[in-house]
């Protein structure tokens, strides 16, 4: 079984993904890290240099090239949901878990000048949050609402319990 984590930048996909990987003994793939390795620069530098569309195309290609063997946790970038073809590919590979945190928490955790958030040239972070929320909900298999003050290990435990229940184990 593979699990893909989706959600806004700053929600904790990478941190929770690593915890899930450790707790389950699964492999871990971070899409943003794969992209950084491929381009040799920060995501924000690439977006500044090449633009949002070039980044989205690169992100999509990295996901389409993804074929995890065995059990794996996949942490996507927040903009992954703009690619229907990439999301359908992930859907064939994995259970998609949407990590949903309130806007205020996301806003506190993101420094847009360093984060590499696609779409911030045209829209505010709040507008992107609402736009993406609809898309995350379109693709999810499991919806995890993150509670105020909830520890990341508790979130990981909730995901494991729900996935186990869904898979009858």
C-alpha positions as CSV (number, residue, x, y, z in Angstrom):
1,X,0.0,0.0,0.0
2,X,1.2,3.5,-0.9
3,X,-0.1,6.7,0.8
4,X,0.1,10.1,-0.9
5,X,-0.2,13.2,1.2
6,X,-1.8,16.3,-0.3
7,X,-2.5,19.8,1.1
8,X,-1.3,23.4,1.3
9,X,2.3,24.3,1.7
10,X,3.1,24.5,5.3
11,X,0.5,21.9,6.4
12,X,3.2,19.4,7.4
13,X,3.1,16.8,4.5
14,X,6.9,16.2,4.6
15,X,7.1,15.9,8.4
16,X,4.0,13.8,8.7
17,X,5.2,11.7,5.7
18,X,8.5,11.0,7.4
19,X,6.7,10.0,10.6
20,X,4.4,7.7,8.7
21,X,7.3,6.2,6.9
22,X,9.1,5.5,10.1
23,X,6.1,4.1,12.0
24,X,5.0,1.8,9.1
25,X,8.5,0.9,7.9
26,X,7.7,2.3,4.4
27,X,9.8,4.1,1.9
28,X,9.5,7.9,1.7
29,X,9.4,10.1,-1.4
30,X,9.2,13.9,-1.2
31,X,8.2,15.3,-4.6
32,X,9.7,18.8,-3.8
33,X,13.0,17.2,-2.9
34,X,13.0,15.2,-6.1
35,X,12.4,18.5,-8.0
36,X,15.1,20.4,-6.1
37,X,17.6,17.6,-6.9
38,X,16.6,17.7,-10.6
39,X,16.9,21.5,-11.0
40,X,19.8,22.1,-8.6
41,X,18.2,25.1,-7.0
42,X,15.4,26.1,-4.6
43,X,11.9,25.8,-5.8
44,X,11.4,29.6,-5.4
45,X,14.5,30.3,-7.5
46,X,13.2,28.1,-10.3
47,X,9.7,29.7,-10.1
48,X,11.3,33.2,-10.2
49,X,13.5,32.3,-13.1
50,X,11.2,30.1,-15.2
51,X,7.6,30.9,-14.0
52,X,4.7,29.0,-12.5
53,X,3.8,27.1,-15.6
54,X,7.3,25.7,-16.1
55,X,7.3,24.6,-12.5
56,X,3.9,22.9,-12.8
57,X,5.0,21.1,-15.9
58,X,8.2,19.9,-14.1
59,X,6.2,18.9,-11.0
60,X,3.8,16.9,-13.2
61,X,6.6,15.1,-15.0
62,X,8.3,14.1,-11.8
63,X,5.1,12.6,-10.5
64,X,4.4,10.8,-13.8
65,X,7.8,9.2,-13.7
66,X,7.1,8.0,-10.2
67,X,6.6,4.3,-9.8
68,X,7.2,3.3,-6.2
69,X,8.0,-0.3,-5.5
70,X,6.6,-1.7,-2.4
71,X,5.0,0.3,0.4
72,X,5.7,4.0,0.2
73,X,4.6,7.4,1.6
74,X,4.6,10.2,-1.0
75,X,4.6,13.8,0.1
76,X,3.5,16.1,-2.8
77,X,3.9,19.8,-3.3
78,X,0.9,22.0,-2.5
79,X,0.4,22.8,-6.2
80,X,0.2,19.2,-7.3
81,X,-3.5,19.3,-7.5
82,X,-3.4,21.6,-10.5
83,X,-2.4,18.6,-12.6
84,X,-5.3,16.3,-13.2
85,X,-3.1,13.8,-15.0
86,X,-0.6,13.7,-12.1
87,X,-3.4,13.3,-9.6
88,X,-5.0,10.5,-11.6
89,X,-1.6,8.8,-11.7
90,X,-1.2,9.1,-7.9
91,X,-4.7,7.8,-7.5
92,X,-3.8,4.6,-9.4
93,X,-0.7,4.2,-7.2
94,X,-2.0,5.1,-3.7
95,X,-4.5,6.2,-1.2
96,X,-4.7,10.0,-1.2
97,X,-4.8,11.7,2.2
98,X,-5.7,15.4,2.3
99,X,-4.1,17.1,5.3
100,X,-6.5,20.0,6.0
101,X,-5.4,22.8,8.4
102,X,-7.2,26.2,8.9
103,X,-5.9,29.1,6.9
104,X,-4.5,31.0,9.9
105,X,-2.2,28.1,10.7
106,X,-1.0,27.9,7.1
107,X,-0.4,31.6,6.9
108,X,1.7,31.5,10.1
109,X,3.8,28.7,8.7
110,X,4.6,30.0,5.2
111,X,7.1,32.6,4.2
112,X,6.1,33.2,0.6
113,X,9.5,34.7,-0.3
114,X,11.2,31.4,0.6
115,X,8.5,28.7,0.1
116,X,8.1,28.4,-3.7
117,X,4.3,28.8,-3.7
118,X,2.8,28.7,-7.2
119,X,0.2,31.4,-8.0
120,X,1.3,34.1,-5.5
121,X,2.1,36.6,-8.3
122,X,-1.6,36.7,-9.3
123,X,-3.5,35.8,-6.1
124,X,-3.2,36.2,-2.3
125,X,-2.3,33.2,-0.1
126,X,-5.9,33.3,1.1
127,X,-7.3,33.1,-2.4
128,X,-5.0,30.2,-3.3
129,X,-6.0,28.4,-0.1
130,X,-9.7,28.6,-1.0
131,X,-9.0,27.7,-4.7
132,X,-6.9,24.7,-3.8
133,X,-9.2,23.5,-1.0
134,X,-11.8,22.6,-3.6
135,X,-9.2,20.6,-5.7
136,X,-7.8,18.8,-2.6
137,X,-11.4,17.7,-1.8
138,X,-11.9,16.5,-5.3
139,X,-9.0,14.0,-5.2
140,X,-9.0,12.9,-1.6
141,X,-9.7,9.3,-0.4
142,X,-9.2,10.3,3.2
143,X,-9.8,13.8,4.8
144,X,-7.7,14.6,7.8
145,X,-8.8,17.8,9.6
146,X,-5.8,18.9,11.7
147,X,-7.0,20.1,15.1
148,X,-5.5,23.1,16.9
149,X,-2.4,22.0,18.8
150,X,-2.5,18.4,17.5
151,X,0.9,16.8,17.5
152,X,2.2,15.5,14.2
153,X,2.7,12.0,15.6
154,X,-1.0,11.9,16.6
155,X,-1.9,12.9,13.0
156,X,0.3,10.1,11.7
157,X,-1.4,7.6,14.1
158,X,-4.9,8.8,12.9
159,X,-3.8,8.2,9.2
160,X,-2.5,4.7,10.0
161,X,-5.7,3.8,11.9
162,X,-8.0,5.0,9.0
163,X,-5.9,3.4,6.3
164,X,-5.8,0.1,8.3
165,X,-9.5,0.2,8.7
166,X,-10.1,0.9,5.0
167,X,-7.8,-2.0,4.0
168,X,-9.3,-4.4,6.5
169,X,-6.1,-5.0,8.5
